[in-house]
Amino acid sequence: MQNYQHHWKDGTPVHLPLGKIVCIGRNYAEHARELNNPVPDEPLLFIKPSTAAVYATRPLDFPRDCGSVHFETELAVLIGRPLTNASATEAESAILGYGLALDLTLRDVQGRLKEKGQPWERAKAFDGSCPLSPFVPVDHVRKDHLTFTLDIDGQRQQTGDTREMLNPIVPLIAHMSSQFSLLPGDVVLTGTPKGVGPLVAGQVLSLELEDVLFVETKVL
C-alpha cells in the first residue's frame, strides 16, 4: 500500500502528519433524495482512518469482490490547527487549504449494513477508500463560495456548489470539533452533490475545483 503524504498543488509536501478523515453524509439534499434517504436534521458524521487515504492522481484500485463501488466527489478541507469545541472564528482560522476527494463507497455492503441498523465503516473506511488531490492554500481561493465538478469519460457527472450545502463549511467544522477534536493534518470531507454512481474499469475521471485545481485519474 502506498505511503500517502499531503502535498500542495505545486508538488511541495505539506509538513503535517496524515490524520483522520472526518466526513459528513447527506450534506446536499438532492444527493440524499437520489438514494432515497431522508434528509438528516443534524449533521450525519463518520470517520475514515488514515489508511483510507491514497493519491487521487494515481489509478484507482478498490475491492472487486464486494459488489458495486460508488464514487462520491467532495470538497476536502485540510486542517492546520488543533480544534476542540471551536467557535466559527476558530474553525475558519484553522482551514489551511482546500482540495478534492473521492469518498469511495461499497454501496451493496452499505445497503446491507443499513438494513441491519449497523455502522457503515465496512462500506466507507476500507484501505484506499479516500483518494485525495493535492491541496490549494486557503488564500488562493475565494471565500464566498466554491464550486467543483467531476467528469467521467468527458461527460459531466457531478457539480457541487458550497452554497447548496445543508451544513456550510465553517459551522460544520466547528460542530465536528465539538464531537471529537480535530488535529493538524486531519481532513474534513464536506459531502457530495447528486450524481453519484458505480465505478467501472477503464473510466477516466476528471476532477476540478474552480479554475485552481485539476486532477485526472483512471479506474484500474
N, C-alpha and C positions, 0 to 999 in steps of 0.2 A: 504494500500500500504506500502511495506517495506521501512524502512529508510536506504538509501544507504550511505555508508562511504567508501572512498578509503582505500584499505589495501595493504600492501606488501605481497609478496609471503609467507613469514614466519608467516603471520597472524597478525602482528602488524599493528595498524592503521597508515595511513598517516595523519599527523596533518595539513591538509589543508581542507578548505570547498569544497564541491562539487559545481563546477561552471557549465558553459555551455559546450556543446559538439559541437565542430566545425568540420564539415565534408567536404569532397570533393567527388563529383561524377565523375565517369568515369576516374579514375586515372590510370587504366590499360586498354590499347587499346582493348585487347581481350574481356574484360567484356563489354565494350561499344558495340562491334560488336555482341556479343551474344544476346543482347537486341535490336539489330537493331537501335542503337543510334549513331549519329555522334560523332567522337572524338573531344572534345572541343579544341579551340585554346587558351583558357586561363582557369585557374582553376575554376571549377564549384562548388561554395561554398554554403553550407546551414548549419543551426544550429538546434540542438536538445536541448530542455531545460533540466534543472537538473532533472525534473520529469520523463525524459525518462530513467534514469539510474537505473538499478537493478543488482543484483548479478548474474553473469553468472554461478556460482556454484550451484544455486538453479534451480528447474524445471522451464521451460519456459512457460509463460502464455501470451496470447495476445487476441485481439478481434477475435471472431469467426463468426461474422455476417457481415464482410466487404469484403468477398472474399478471394483470395489467399494471404497468408503471406509468403514472401520470406526471407530466411537467406542471409546475406552478411557478410562474415568473414573479419575482418580488423585488422591491426596493430594499437594499440592505444598508444598515447603518452601523458604522464602526464606532464603538465606544472608547473614549480616550481618558476618562476619569472615573474613579470609584463613585458609585451612586447607591445610596440606601435611603429609602423614604424621601426621595428627591423632590424638590419643588420644580415647577416648569422651567424657571430660570436656570436652575442647576442642571436639569436634564438637557436643555438646549446647549449649554456651555460644554457639555460632555461629548457632544457629537464631533467626532474627529473627521469623518469622511463618509461618502456615500458610494455604493456600488450596486451591483445586481446579483441576484441569486436565483437558483432553481431549487425549489422545495420539492424534491422527488418523493413521490408517494406510491406505496404499494396499495393501489386502490381496492383490489379484491380483498386483500388482507385487512385493510381498514374497515371495509364493509362488514366483514365477519366479526371483527372486534366490536364495532358499534352495535351490532345486533345483540351481542352478549353483554353490553354495557361495560366493556373492558377498556383500559387505556389504549392509546394509539401508538405507543412507542415502536412496536414492531413494524408498523407501516411507515413511520416517519423518521426514525432515528438510526437506521441501518448505516453501515460504513458506506461512504460516498454519496449519501442522500442529500448533500448540500453543496453542489458546485457553486463557487463564489468567484466573481470577477475581481480584477484589481479595483482599488478604491480611488476616488477623486476627492481631494481635500475639500472640506466643507466650504471654504471661501471661494471655490471655483464654480459653485452652482448658485442659482438664485434661491432666495429664501421663501418667496411667497408660495410657490407650488412647484412640483416636479412631475414630469411625465416620462414614461418608459414604455418600450414595446418589445414584442417577440414576433419574429417572422420565422416560419418553418418552410424550407424549400422555396423561399421567395414570396410566400403568401402571409399577409398579416394575420396573426393568431390571437395576440393579446395586446391590449392597450391599457395602461394604468395611469391614473391621474391622482395625485395625493389629495386633491380637493374632494374626491369621492370616497375617501376612507371614512368608515364609521368612527374610528378612533384615530385622530390625527397624530403625527409622528411624536411631537414633543409631549403631549399629555399621555400618550401610550408608553413612552419610555419612563416617565415619572411613575405611572401606575405599575409598570413591571418592577421598578425598583422598590416598590412598597411590598411586593410579594417575595422577591429574592434579590439580593444585592447584585448589581452589575459591576464588572471589573474592567479595567483597561484591557483591550483585546477581545472582549466579548462582542458579538454581532447580534443586532436586532433585525429580524425579518418582519416586514410590516404588512404582510397579507398579499394575496393575489387577486387580480381582477378576473372577470369572466373570460372564458375561452380555453380553460384547461382541457387536456386530453392525453391520450396514450402516446408514449414514445415508440417509434418503430426504427429498426436498424436501417442505417443509411441516411436518415433525415439530417439535414443541415439546419441548425438553429442559429439565428442572428438576434442578439440582444442589444438594445440601445437605450441609453439614458440621456435624454435631451440631445444635445449635439456635442456632449463632452466625453462620452464613453461608448465604445462599440466592441462587442465580443462575439466571435463566431466559433461554434463548436459543432461536432458531428456525433451522432449516435453510433456506437460500435455495433 
